[in-house]
Amino acid sequence: MRNLTRMLQAVVHEKPARHTVRKIIVLKDRKSFNACVRELKKQGIVPVKQVKSACMLCCHVHPHAKLAELMKHPSVRRVENDARVRAHAVGQGRCSSSTRMRSIKRNHSTAKGQTASMQQIPWGVKRIQAPKVWPSTRGKGIRIAIVDTGISPHPDLRISGGINTIRPGASYDDDNGHGTHVAGTAAALGRGHLLYGTAPEAELYAVKALDEKGEGYVSDIVEGVEWCIRNRMDVINLSLGLNGPSKLLRNTIRRAHRQGIVIVASTGNNGKDAEAIDEPAIYPEVIAVAATDRLNCIASFSSRGGGIDVAAPGADICSTSYQGGFAEDSGTSMAAPHVSGTAGLMLAACPSMLPEQIRSTLVHTSQRLRGEPVTAQGAGLINAQKAVAYTAKAKHHAEKSVNPALPAALTAGRPARKKPTPSRQPAPSTAAAAVSGEWRKAAGAASRKQRSPNLSRNSIQHRLNKPRRR
């Protein structure tokens, strides 16, 4: 370990400088991680970020530093760039963020009795038939984590907690607007003549991993997802994209998926010229969402490419503003929370559902859009009413199954809802796996994106390394 410490001392800088870059160092196990942190502390070296659950250190390193020896050390699993991440809103191309939200004239503070002047249900929420589900479920008790620019206090939002991964201990309030807008589409309350989100009674958790410009680093996202795992989130919304590949984020997403968390991500805003959708949407464990417009066409800005699962409204979406009122914005960022909210409604109807069951049901119940290729729309526009109805039907089928293991498995797939706790959510049981198989038979349609957990690394890497236009 002293050897490793000396290597780190030779390449790591204590403070950022013009000539330094951020590197992620992943240790092989907790023991190596703890020992390395202790030794670095003795030498006065403080990492930019350290995430124990991921055995990750983030440090400032000289770009021309010789890292080959460090990568060969037996305690080091890998060294990778701390890639930049940006919010997916319509702006200047790939992974871009936008502050060009169009504010709605009437603010909530003057909105009493204004039902005739401002629709309570945005067109996107109506289009996916979410209001038809509300008499039976509104997503009560389901935790939706918005990994974004934060969420600001708003009378139309129920924020149950959160974390700031950029500045530990600081507020997770939104200083950009993107995260608050996404949160409203997923779960705005609709009280007092305000706007409704897709799952109005779901609990929102703010994971501030992007700054006031809508930008951040992979290490910030990884820390946020690890927080979601520890605190047993049900759904994670990632309306963002990377400008480079990250094996660390890939493994973190895989771990969250194994813990039973539904992960939804926007595909990107590269338009018709896109050669591939962005990470993390391209990961097999993630539900990748394209954007549609009011005409039920794929939005011009929505990225095309293999791996898209479904589509949802993403053009001119009205939602909550971080400045206190409401605003319109467009992007695949706005499409993803429609799917996250729908997943919340499905989980409220059947809490035992596993991520692959959510995906297969969404795919099976989506509406194919005429004139649009699969590479633009996936299975088509989601339908929350059909998805929840199909969920109830499949649940009933599983309960009536002759397999005696299934009834017990229906409650074994996911843990009981509790307050956020540092303890990890247990992995799905063997009985729950039986339900998963039964559910897939009932669904009768698999996603067009290959989802096998045994998918070879080479095939994934080939997709991730596919050249993209910038």
C-alpha positions in Angstrom: 0.0 0.0 0.0 2.9 2.4 0.7 4.0 1.6 -2.9 0.6 2.8 -4.1 0.7 5.9 -1.9 4.1 6.9 -3.4 2.7 6.4 -6.9 -0.3 8.6 -6.1 2.0 11.3 -4.6 3.9 11.4 -7.8 0.9 12.1 -10.0 -1.8 13.6 -7.8 -2.1 17.4 -7.2 -3.6 18.7 -4.0 -5.5 21.5 -5.8 -6.9 21.9 -9.3 -4.8 23.9 -11.7 -4.9 24.8 -15.4 -2.6 21.9 -16.2 -4.5 19.3 -14.2 -7.4 16.9 -15.1 -9.8 14.9 -13.0 -9.1 11.2 -12.9 -11.1 8.4 -11.2 -9.2 5.7 -9.5 -11.2 2.6 -8.6 -9.7 0.3 -6.0 -10.4 -3.5 -6.1 -12.0 -3.8 -2.7 -13.0 -1.9 0.5 -9.9 -3.0 2.3 -7.6 -1.5 -0.3 -9.8 1.6 -0.5 -9.7 2.2 3.3 -5.9 1.6 3.5 -5.3 3.9 0.6 -7.4 6.8 2.1 -5.6 6.4 5.4 -2.1 6.6 3.8 -3.1 9.5 1.6 -4.4 11.4 4.7 -1.0 10.8 6.4 0.7 12.3 3.4 -1.6 15.4 3.4 -3.3 14.4 0.1 -7.1 15.0 0.1 -9.0 13.5 -2.9 -11.5 15.7 -4.7 -14.1 13.0 -4.0 -14.2 9.6 -2.4 -17.1 7.2 -2.5 -16.6 4.2 -0.2 -19.4 2.0 -1.6 -17.9 2.3 -5.1 -14.3 2.1 -3.9 -13.7 5.3 -5.8 -11.2 8.1 -5.5 -11.3 11.2 -7.7 -8.1 13.2 -7.9 -6.5 16.1 -9.8 -3.8 14.6 -12.0 -1.3 16.1 -14.5 -2.6 15.2 -18.0 0.9 13.8 -19.0 1.4 11.9 -15.8 2.6 8.3 -16.3 -0.3 6.3 -15.0 0.7 2.9 -16.5 2.5 1.8 -13.3 -0.5 2.9 -11.2 -2.9 1.0 -13.3 -0.8 -2.2 -13.0 -0.8 -2.0 -9.2 -2.6 -5.1 -7.7 -4.9 -2.9 -5.6 -6.1 -0.8 -8.5 -9.0 -2.0 -10.6 -9.0 0.8 -13.2 -8.2 4.5 -13.8 -10.5 6.5 -16.1 -11.3 10.1 -16.9 -13.9 11.9 -14.8 -16.0 12.6 -17.9 -18.2 15.6 -18.1 -22.0 15.3 -17.8 -24.7 17.7 -19.1 -28.4 18.0 -18.7 -30.5 17.0 -21.8 -32.5 20.1 -22.7 -32.8 21.6 -26.2 -29.8 24.0 -26.6 -26.6 23.7 -28.6 -26.5 20.1 -29.6 -25.3 17.0 -27.8 -25.7 16.8 -24.0 -26.6 20.5 -23.9 -28.4 22.3 -21.2 -30.7 25.2 -21.7 -31.9 28.2 -19.6 -34.3 29.3 -22.3 -37.4 28.2 -20.6 -40.5 30.1 -21.5 -42.1 31.4 -18.3 -45.9 31.1 -17.9 -47.4 34.5 -17.3 -49.3 33.6 -14.1 -47.3 32.8 -11.0 -48.6 30.4 -8.3 -48.8 33.3 -5.9 -51.5 35.0 -8.0 -53.1 31.8 -9.3 -56.1 31.4 -7.0 -59.2 30.5 -8.9 -57.4 30.6 -12.3 -58.5 27.1 -13.5 -59.9 28.5 -16.7 -56.7 30.4 -17.6 -54.2 27.6 -17.0 -54.6 23.9 -17.6 -54.0 21.8 -14.5 -53.0 18.8 -16.5 -50.1 19.4 -19.1 -50.6 18.0 -22.5 -47.9 15.5 -22.1 -49.4 14.0 -18.9 -52.8 13.8 -20.8 -51.3 12.3 -23.9 -49.9 9.3 -22.0 -53.3 8.7 -20.3 -52.0 9.2 -16.8 -55.1 10.9 -15.4 -57.2 7.8 -16.2 -55.0 5.9 -13.7 -55.4 8.3 -10.8 -58.7 7.0 -9.5 -56.9 3.7 -8.6 -53.4 5.0 -7.9 -51.4 8.2 -7.9 -48.0 6.7 -6.9 -48.4 7.1 -3.2 -45.3 5.9 -1.2 -43.1 5.5 -4.3 -39.7 7.2 -4.2 -38.5 8.9 -7.3 -35.0 10.3 -7.3 -34.2 13.1 -9.7 -30.5 13.1 -10.4 -30.1 16.5 -11.9 -29.5 20.2 -11.0 -31.4 19.9 -7.7 -35.0 20.7 -6.9 -36.1 24.1 -5.5 -39.0 24.4 -3.0 -42.3 24.9 -4.8 -45.9 24.7 -3.6 -46.6 22.2 -6.3 -43.8 19.8 -5.2 -43.4 17.4 -2.3 -39.6 17.1 -1.7 -38.9 14.4 0.8 -35.1 14.7 1.0 -32.0 14.7 -1.0 -28.2 15.2 -1.3 -25.8 17.6 -2.9 -22.9 15.6 -4.4 -21.1 18.6 -5.8 -20.7 20.3 -2.5 -21.2 17.9 0.4 -23.4 19.2 3.1 -24.7 22.1 0.9 -28.3 22.6 -0.1 -29.8 20.5 -2.9 -31.9 23.5 -4.1 -31.9 24.0 -7.9 -29.8 26.9 -9.2 -30.4 26.1 -12.9 -34.1 25.2 -13.3 -33.7 21.9 -15.2 -34.1 19.6 -12.2 -37.2 21.4 -10.8 -38.8 21.2 -14.3 -38.1 17.5 -14.6 -39.4 16.9 -11.0 -42.7 18.6 -11.8 -43.4 16.4 -14.8 -42.7 13.3 -12.7 -44.7 14.1 -9.6 -46.2 17.7 -9.3 -49.0 17.6 -6.8 -51.7 19.6 -8.7 -53.1 21.1 -5.5 -54.7 24.5 -5.4 -55.3 24.8 -9.1 -51.6 24.1 -9.9 -50.2 21.7 -12.4 -50.3 17.9 -12.1 -47.4 15.6 -12.7 -47.6 12.0 -13.9 -47.6 10.5 -10.4 -48.9 13.3 -8.1 -48.5 11.4 -4.8 -45.0 10.0 -5.4 -42.2 11.2 -3.1 -39.5 13.3 -4.8 -35.9 13.1 -3.8 -33.4 15.7 -5.1 -29.9 14.4 -6.0 -28.0 17.6 -7.0 -25.2 16.3 -9.2 -25.2 19.1 -11.8 -24.2 22.7 -11.2 -25.8 26.0 -12.1 -24.8 25.5 -15.8 -26.4 22.1 -15.9 -23.0 20.4 -15.9 -21.2 18.0 -13.7 -18.9 15.0 -13.6 -19.3 11.2 -13.7 -18.0 11.0 -10.1 -20.9 13.3 -9.0 -23.4 11.0 -10.8 -21.9 7.9 -9.3 -22.1 9.3 -5.8 -25.7 10.2 -6.4 -26.7 6.8 -7.7 -24.9 5.2 -4.7 -26.9 7.4 -2.4 -30.1 6.2 -4.2 -29.0 2.6 -3.6 -28.4 3.1 0.1 -31.6 5.0 0.6 -33.8 2.5 -1.3 -35.1 4.7 -4.1 -37.7 3.0 -6.3 -37.1 5.0 -9.5 -34.0 7.0 -10.7 -34.5 9.6 -13.4 -31.4 10.6 -15.4 -32.2 13.4 -17.8 -28.5 13.8 -18.7 -25.7 12.4 -20.9 -22.0 11.9 -20.9 -19.4 13.2 -23.3 -17.3 10.1 -22.9 -17.6 6.4 -21.8 -17.4 5.4 -18.1 -17.1 1.8 -16.9 -17.5 3.0 -13.3 -20.9 4.6 -14.0 -21.9 1.5 -16.0 -21.1 -0.8 -13.1 -22.9 1.5 -10.6 -26.0 1.5 -12.8 -25.8 -2.3 -13.0 -25.6 -2.5 -9.2 -28.6 -0.2 -8.8 -30.6 -2.4 -11.3 -29.7 -5.5 -9.3 -31.0 -3.9 -6.2 -34.4 -3.6 -7.9 -34.3 0.1 -8.8 -36.0 1.2 -12.1 -33.6 3.5 -14.0 -34.9 5.8 -16.7 -32.7 8.0 -18.9 -33.2 10.4 -21.8 -31.6 9.5 -25.1 -30.1 12.8 -26.0 -30.8 15.8 -28.3 -28.7 15.1 -31.3 -31.6 14.9 -33.7 -31.8 12.9 -36.9 -28.1 13.1 -37.5 -27.3 11.1 -34.3 -25.4 8.0 -34.8 -26.1 6.6 -31.4 -28.0 7.5 -28.2 -26.1 8.9 -25.2 -24.8 7.1 -22.1 -26.3 6.2 -19.7 -29.4 5.6 -21.8 -27.6 3.1 -24.0 -26.8 0.8 -21.0 -28.9 -2.4 -21.1 -30.2 -1.9 -17.5 -31.7 1.6 -18.4 -35.1 2.4 -19.9 -34.1 4.8 -22.8 -36.7 7.4 -23.6 -37.0 9.4 -26.9 -39.2 12.6 -27.2 -42.4 13.2 -29.1 -44.3 16.4 -30.0 -48.0 17.3 -29.9 -48.5 15.7 -33.3 -47.4 12.3 -32.1 -44.2 12.5 -34.1 -40.7 12.0 -32.8 -39.4 15.5 -32.0 -36.8 16.8 -34.4 -34.2 17.2 -31.7 -34.6 13.6 -30.3 -31.6 11.4 -30.9 -31.9 8.3 -33.1 -30.1 5.0 -32.8 -30.3 1.5 -31.5 -31.3 0.9 -27.9 -34.3 3.2 -27.6 -37.0 1.5 -25.5 -40.0 3.9 -25.6 -41.0 7.5 -26.4 -42.8 10.1 -24.3 -43.9 13.8 -24.7 -40.9 16.1 -24.7 -41.7 19.2 -26.7 -43.2 22.4 -25.1 -43.7 20.7 -21.8 -45.1 23.0 -19.0 -43.9 22.2 -15.5 -42.6 23.7 -12.3 -40.0 26.5 -12.4 -37.2 26.9 -9.9 -38.2 30.6 -9.7 -41.6 29.7 -8.2 -44.0 29.7 -11.1 -44.2 27.5 -14.2 -42.3 27.3 -17.4 -42.2 25.5 -20.7 -39.1 23.6 -22.0 -38.3 21.0 -24.5 -35.9 18.1 -24.7 -35.6 14.4 -24.1 -35.0 15.5 -20.5 -38.7 16.4 -20.4 -39.7 13.0 -21.9 -37.9 10.8 -19.3 -39.9 12.0 -16.2 -43.1 11.0 -17.9 -41.8 7.4 -18.0 -40.4 7.7 -14.4 -43.8 8.8 -13.2 -45.5 6.0 -15.0 -43.1 3.5 -13.5 -44.1 5.0 -10.1 -47.8 4.4 -10.9 -47.0 0.8 -11.8 -45.0 0.2 -8.7 -47.8 1.7 -6.5 -50.2 -0.7 -8.2 -47.9 -3.7 -7.7 -44.9 -3.0 -5.4 -43.3 -6.4 -6.1 -42.5 -5.5 -9.7 -38.9 -5.8 -10.8 -37.2 -3.4 -13.2 -37.3 -5.8 -16.2 -41.1 -6.3 -15.5 -41.6 -2.6 -15.6 -39.7 -2.4 -18.9 -41.4 -5.3 -20.6 -44.8 -4.0 -19.6 -44.1 -0.5 -20.9 -42.8 -1.9 -24.2 -45.8 -4.2 -24.6 -48.4 -1.5 -23.9 -46.8 1.3 -26.0 -48.4 2.7 -29.1 -46.4 2.4 -32.3 -46.1 5.8 -34.0 -46.8 5.7 -37.8 -44.1 6.7 -40.1 -41.4 6.5 -37.4 -38.6 3.9 -37.5 -37.8 1.7 -34.5 -34.4 3.5 -34.2 -36.4 6.7 -33.4 -39.2 5.6 -31.2 -38.4 2.1 -29.8 -41.7 0.4 -29.0 -43.6 3.7 -29.4 -45.4 6.2 -27.2 -46.1 5.0 -23.6 -49.6 4.5 -22.3 -49.8 4.7 -18.5 -53.4 3.5 -18.4 -52.6 0.3 -20.4 -49.4 -0.2 -18.5 -51.1 -0.1 -15.1 -54.0 -2.2 -16.3 -51.6 -4.8 -17.7 -49.7 -4.7 -14.4 -52.9 -5.6 -12.5 -53.7 -8.3 -15.0 -50.2 -9.9 -14.8 -50.3 -9.6 -11.0 -53.6 -11.5 -10.9 -52.2 -14.1 -13.3 -49.1 -14.6 -11.1 -51.3 -14.9 -7.9 -53.4 -17.6 -9.6 -50.5 -19.5 -10.9 -50.2 -23.2 -9.9 -46.6 -22.5 -8.9 -46.8 -22.4 -5.0 -43.6 -20.3 -4.8 -45.2 -17.3 -6.6 -47.6 -15.9 -4.0 -44.8 -15.5 -1.5 -42.5 -14.2 -4.2 -44.9 -11.3 -5.0 -43.9 -9.7 -1.7 -40.3 -10.9 -1.8 -39.3 -9.0 -5.0 -38.9 -5.6 -3.4 -38.4 -4.6 0.3 -41.1 -2.9 2.3 -41.2 0.9 2.1 -39.2 2.5 4.9 -37.7 5.9 5.6 -34.3 6.4 3.9 -31.6 4.5 5.7 -27.9 4.0 5.0 -28.4 0.2 4.9 -28.5 -1.4 1.4 -31.6 -2.9 -0.2 -31.3 -6.7 -0.3 -30.9 -8.3 -3.7 -34.1 -9.9 -5.2 -34.7 -13.4 -3.9 -34.8 -16.6 -5.8 -38.6 -16.6 -5.4 -38.7 -13.1 -6.9 -36.7 -14.4 -9.9 -39.5 -17.0 -10.4 -42.0 -14.1 -10.6 -39.8 -12.4 -13.1 -39.9 -15.4 -15.4 -43.7 -15.7 -15.0 -44.1 -12.0 -15.7 -42.0 -12.2 -18.9 -44.3 -15.0 -20.1 -47.3 -12.9 -19.4 -45.9 -9.8 -21.1 -45.2 -11.8 -24.3 -42.9 -9.1 -25.7 -39.3 -8.2 -24.9 -37.6 -4.9 -25.3 -35.8 -4.4 -28.6 -32.6 -3.6 -26.7 -30.7 -6.7 -25.6 -31.1 -7.0 -21.9 -29.4 -10.3 -20.9 -27.2 -9.9 -17.8 -24.8 -12.3 -19.5 -24.4 -9.9 -22.5 -20.7 -10.0 -23.4 -18.5 -7.1 -22.5 -17.2 -6.9 -26.0 -20.7 -6.4 -27.5 -21.5 -3.6 -25.0 -18.1 -1.9 -25.5 -18.7 -2.1 -29.3 -21.9 -0.1 -28.8 -20.4 2.3 -26.4 -17.4 3.0 -28.6 -19.4 3.6 -31.7 -18.3 7.0 -33.1 -20.7 9.8 -32.6 -21.0 13.2 -34.2 -20.3 16.2 -32.0 
